[in-house]
């Protein structure tokens, strides 16, 4: 299972979290977020990471030129779109960043809204389902209605987000079967300052779920080709 820890701001924490078992780290490129980081901060945070750790930049309603520049300057391997980007935008971004993973986040409001995810799957690599909040794009600590997602089976890999923590992750995974999980506020002392004890506890819980052995966390990312 893929495990992404999002909202990284401190270089020393990025290395520690990767060593604990994360397969992907997320960096918030939205200036209004309390977890916002600059290009220079991202580069410092990824400088000592192993090459197999995905480096995901989180964007919201930015231009393709802006995203492309930050990706190149920060040596990101993936882009997470967390705004109101339509499928056409994702398609154009794919053409501009053919070798970069594209994740489209959905802040799920209802089953009807969730159904719109199918409009994106041919243009992206991965879906991410997050809890809806009228003012915040993510990191709210609010959980999704997991029961609503029990039948969710998109044609591409998907990540479960939204208020996950070491305390509830096993309950979530008992109800839904995502290809990976994404945590932010559930393993924090405060926005952008991760609680490494909670991160370690997360992987202990996941290992328990995997019959008590050391958790194997391969990276399933395989970007689709440019159209």
KAZINOR-V971165 format. One line per field, one symbol per residue. phi: phi as a letter, one per 30 degrees, with the letter a starting at -180 (. if undefined). burial: 1 if it has 9 or more other C-alpha atoms within 8 Angstrom, else 0. Layout:
phi=???
burial=???
This chain:
phi=.dbcccidbcedddddddddkdcbbcbdccddddcdbdeddddddcecddddcdccccbbhcdddddeddeddchdcabcccccddeddddddeddbdccdccccccdcaddddddeddcddcbcbcbcbddbdccdaididcdddddcdcdbddbdbccbjidaedbddddddcbbddabbbbddbbdaeicdcddddddedddddedciidddcbdcddbedddd
burial=11111111111011111101111111111100001110101110110010001111111110010011011001011111111010100111111001011111111100001100100110111111111110001011101101000100010011111111110011011011011111111111001111110111111011110100001010000010000
